[in-house]
Structure formats: C-alpha cells, structure tokens
Amino acid sequence: MGLPGSGKTTLAKKLSKKLKAKWLNADIIRKKFNDWDFSKKGRIRQSKRFLKISHKFEKRGLLVIADFVCPKPETRKIFNSDFIIWMDTIKKSRFNDTNKMFVKPKKFNIRIKRMSLDFRKKDTLKIAKKIKQLLDL
C-alpha cells in the first residue's frame, strides 16, 4: 500500500514472481470492472472487491499480492491483509484528492522509505525472504 507513484506496482510485480503469487493490481481490477470512482464510496467498493477476489485465489491455495493505495484505515480494515508493505517513498502523489485522504498506516510489516528506479533483484529477494519468514511459508 502507498500513494500513487510510490512503487507499489514495481515491487508487487517482482514479488509475485519470486513468491509465485497471484498479483492483483488496482488499475487492472478497476479497468476490468470499469469502475473509476475514487470517492470514499468507490474506494470502499474497491477494497471489498479486492477482498472477494483475493479470497477466491486463497481458497485455491494461492498466495495473493494486492497492489492498491488503500488510503484510509477503514479501507484497510475491510481488506484485512495478513501482511502489509507500506511504500513510504513519496510524500505527495500527483492526485491531490488521494493526498488529502491518505492516512499513514499505524500497522505494517515492512516500510520501504526509498526505492531506486532500478529496484534491485537483491532487494526483492530480501523482502520475499522476510515475507516467507513472517507468514511461515
């Protein structure tokens, strides 16, 4: 989770390969459902949608990586993830409405403060290893 442009998609894409996980991306999901509503109601609907889709994959025994902003404690509570990586790499995104509503998480497993344009394989492996340890995989 994190602001738009913080590196969520870059990291999620790489981690999903390393962990052999199903990757759910917010833009892809919104496009599939043709739902570009970023109001509070729309964001709650997106969190519920992510929860429902991820549960379908989890029931099949798959690990799921969800890549979305999830800006408020309410939307995080709805999704109720087992593991949170907070991409705290930027202070403002290009979307003022998201900047205004984004509440920094109090609970997370990993906080990434810096991410180079070329996020190294070594970095991804280190994060994947920590996820496996914490989730007992």
N, C-alpha and C positions, 0 to 999 in steps of 0.2 A: 504494500500500500504506500501511497505517497502522492504528492502533487503531480499533475500532468507535466511531463518533461523531466521527471526525476530519475528515469532509468528503469522503471518497473518492467517494461516490456523487454528491454535488452536483457535484463537479468533473468526474468521468467522464462524467456525463450531458451537461454543457455541452461538454466537449471532443469527445465523439463527434459532436456536431452540427457543430462548427467544422471538424473534420478529416474529416468524412464517413466515420467509422469504425464498425465493429461494436462494440457495447458489451456486455460480459459482466459481469453483476452477481452477486456471491456469493449473495445471498439468492434471487434468481430461479433460479440454477442449482441451489442446494440444494432449492428447492421443486420444481423440475422432476424431480429425481431422488429426491425425498422422503428426503433424507439430511441429517439434523440432528445428525450425530455430530461433536462438536467435540474429540474426543480427538486425541492425536497421530496415530493411525492414520487417523482421519477427515479430519484436515487434510491429510495426505499424499495421501489419495484425492482430496480436492478439488483439490489442486494438479495432480495427474495429469489429472483431469477437465478443468480449465481449459486445460491444455496441449493435450490432444486436441481440444477444441472450437475453440480458437484456431487450431490448425494447419489445421483444415478450412476456416476462413474465409481464412486466409493463402494457402492453395493456390488460392483463387479470386481472389487479388489484392487482398484487402481488408486494411486496417489494422484492428487489434483493440485495444481498450482493455479491460483486465481490471481489475475493481474488486473486490479482496478483501484481507483482512487480511494473509495470508501471513506469519505471525508468527515463523517460525524460518528460519535460514539454509538448513536442509535443504529446506523447502518452496519457498523462493526458487530454490534450485538446480534443483529439479525443474521449476519453471515456466520458468526461464531466459529472462526477458524481455529484449527489446532496449533497453528504456528504462524507468526507474523514477522515479516521482514519489512521494516519501515525504511523506505528510501528517503532519507532526510538530506538530500543532496542539493536542494534548491530552497530558497526562502519564498519565492513567488513564481507562479506559473504565468502563462500568457492569458489565463482565464480569470478575470477579476472576481466573478461570482464564486468560483471554486476557492480562490484565495480567501475570500471573506468567510466562507462557511467551514473551511478546513480546520479541524481541531486536532492538535498534535496528540498522538496516542499516548496514553499512560502505560499501556501494557503492550510489549512487543518482545520477540525473542532475539532478533538481530536488528541493529540500527546501522545503516550504511550512511556515512556522512559525506563521503567523497566517492566519485566514480569517474574514472577516466573515460575518454571517448572509446578507447580500446580496452574494455573490461577484460582483464587477462584470464586465461584459462586457469591459472593458479588460484585466482580469486574465486572463481566459480567452484572449483574443486573444494576449496576450504569451506565455503558456505554449504555446499552439498554434504560434506562430511559432518558439519555441525548439525544440519537438519536430520541426518540419519541417526546421529547420537541422541538428539533430543526427542525424536519420535520413536526411538528404539527400533529402527528398521534393519 
